[in-house]
């Protein structure tokens, strides 16, 4: 049995540094980093995510604004609003909360963002900077994965890395980022043959497909590092018991919330792993922390500022 790779200590460290710099710039130049979030429709999960990001900005002394619109707005209207945010000087980062309603072309909206304000790292220009290994914004969740590995002195260079999942949000950019760190990376997906065998050779295994406990213990090489990016809600008591036994915390979750959270990796895989991220509490806390860091970096780059001394 290995160790749990908790994300909160690193997230707290990043937040404190962002707050320190925001206070410094407020005191010295009278300006702070600013993030604008665009929310379309009434998706409850999206509303929760946007509120959490707004609270994070406020807690760190940053400017925050949420533009919420009904789900029936037109493509042209949303593009106009993005153009307005691109022009506003106090807005350093723009976050378009996904998913957008089906009639909206999400790719066109992301492309509408000014690359210098693309703090979610989803613009084609930002993705291109990953492939060319140049300065640019990295998607927040993949960035959190890489930084967590580094923070815990888990070597990437020369290691066999397997990423399960090829989404533009996590899998593809993360694979490129780990390649830039000199890992030997294999990307797996629904068409991969002998998946468990491929995974069992990995020194670092990343699960990012959004399928409840898909990765079984036999997928994990003994002593490997397992990064579980998945967050899945489970409300069936029988399934919760199958995954966690009589775990007291999980039972309390069911009683108080009606559900508990489980990742893409079966909890029993921890018995084989050298290190593994928990769900919740692993990568999740780092995603918003990295968004705050990207917003601060956008602010500094746009104004030619350097990091203030500690």
Secondary structure in CASP SS format (residue, H / E / C, confidence):
PFRMAT SS
TARGET T0000
AUTHOR 0000-0000-0000
METHOD secondary structure of the structure
MODEL  1
X C 1.00
X C 1.00
X E 1.00
X E 1.00
X C 1.00
X C 1.00
X C 1.00
X H 1.00
X H 1.00
X H 1.00
X H 1.00
X H 1.00
X H 1.00
X H 1.00
X H 1.00
X H 1.00
X H 1.00
X H 1.00
X H 1.00
X H 1.00
X H 1.00
X H 1.00
X H 1.00
X H 1.00
X H 1.00
X H 1.00
X H 1.00
X H 1.00
X H 1.00
X C 1.00
X C 1.00
X C 1.00
X C 1.00
X E 1.00
X E 1.00
X E 1.00
X E 1.00
X E 1.00
X E 1.00
X E 1.00
X C 1.00
X C 1.00
X C 1.00
X H 1.00
X H 1.00
X H 1.00
X H 1.00
X H 1.00
X H 1.00
X H 1.00
X H 1.00
X H 1.00
X H 1.00
X H 1.00
X H 1.00
X H 1.00
X H 1.00
X H 1.00
X H 1.00
X C 1.00
X C 1.00
X C 1.00
X E 1.00
X E 1.00
X E 1.00
X E 1.00
X E 1.00
X E 1.00
X E 1.00
X C 1.00
X C 1.00
X C 1.00
X C 1.00
X C 1.00
X H 1.00
X H 1.00
X H 1.00
X H 1.00
X H 1.00
X H 1.00
X H 1.00
X H 1.00
X H 1.00
X H 1.00
X H 1.00
X H 1.00
X H 1.00
X C 1.00
X C 1.00
X C 1.00
X C 1.00
X C 1.00
X E 1.00
X E 1.00
X E 1.00
X E 1.00
X C 1.00
X C 1.00
X C 1.00
X C 1.00
X C 1.00
X C 1.00
X C 1.00
X C 1.00
X C 1.00
X H 1.00
X H 1.00
X H 1.00
X H 1.00
X H 1.00
X H 1.00
X H 1.00
X C 1.00
X C 1.00
X H 1.00
X H 1.00
X H 1.00
X C 1.00
X C 1.00
X C 1.00
X C 1.00
X C 1.00
X C 1.00
X H 1.00
X H 1.00
X H 1.00
X H 1.00
X H 1.00
X H 1.00
X H 1.00
X H 1.00
X C 1.00
X C 1.00
X C 1.00
X C 1.00
X C 1.00
X C 1.00
X C 1.00
X C 1.00
X H 1.00
X H 1.00
X H 1.00
X H 1.00
X H 1.00
X H 1.00
X H 1.00
X H 1.00
X H 1.00
X H 1.00
X H 1.00
X H 1.00
X C 1.00
X C 1.00
X C 1.00
X C 1.00
X C 1.00
X C 1.00
X C 1.00
X C 1.00
X E 1.00
X E 1.00
X E 1.00
X E 1.00
X E 1.00
X C 1.00
X C 1.00
X C 1.00
X C 1.00
X C 1.00
X C 1.00
X H 1.00
X H 1.00
X H 1.00
X H 1.00
X H 1.00
X H 1.00
X H 1.00
X H 1.00
X H 1.00
X H 1.00
X C 1.00
X C 1.00
X C 1.00
X E 1.00
X E 1.00
X E 1.00
X E 1.00
X E 1.00
X C 1.00
X C 1.00
X C 1.00
X C 1.00
X C 1.00
X C 1.00
X H 1.00
X H 1.00
X H 1.00
X H 1.00
X H 1.00
X C 1.00
X C 1.00
X C 1.00
X C 1.00
X E 1.00
X E 1.00
X E 1.00
X E 1.00
X C 1.00
X C 1.00
X C 1.00
X C 1.00
X C 1.00
X C 1.00
X C 1.00
X E 1.00
X C 1.00
X H 1.00
X H 1.00
X H 1.00
X C 1.00
X C 1.00
X C 1.00
X C 1.00
X C 1.00
X E 1.00
X E 1.00
X E 1.00
X E 1.00
X C 1.00
X C 1.00
X C 1.00
X E 1.00
X E 1.00
X E 1.00
X C 1.00
X C 1.00
X H 1.00
X H 1.00
X H 1.00
X H 1.00
X H 1.00
X H 1.00
X H 1.00
X H 1.00
X C 1.00
X C 1.00
X C 1.00
X H 1.00
X H 1.00
X H 1.00
X H 1.00
X H 1.00
X H 1.00
X H 1.00
X H 1.00
X H 1.00
X H 1.00
X C 1.00
X C 1.00
X E 1.00
X E 1.00
X E 1.00
X C 1.00
X C 1.00
X E 1.00
X C 1.00
X H 1.00
X H 1.00
X H 1.00
X H 1.00
X H 1.00
X C 1.00
X C 1.00
X C 1.00
X E 1.00
X E 1.00
X C 1.00
X C 1.00
X C 1.00
X C 1.00
X C 1.00
X C 1.00
X C 1.00
X H 1.00
X H 1.00
X H 1.00
X H 1.00
X H 1.00
X H 1.00
X H 1.00
X H 1.00
X H 1.00
X H 1.00
X H 1.00
X H 1.00
X H 1.00
X H 1.00
X H 1.00
X H 1.00
X H 1.00
X H 1.00
X H 1.00
X H 1.00
X C 1.00
X C 1.00
X C 1.00
X C 1.00
X C 1.00
X C 1.00
X C 1.00
END
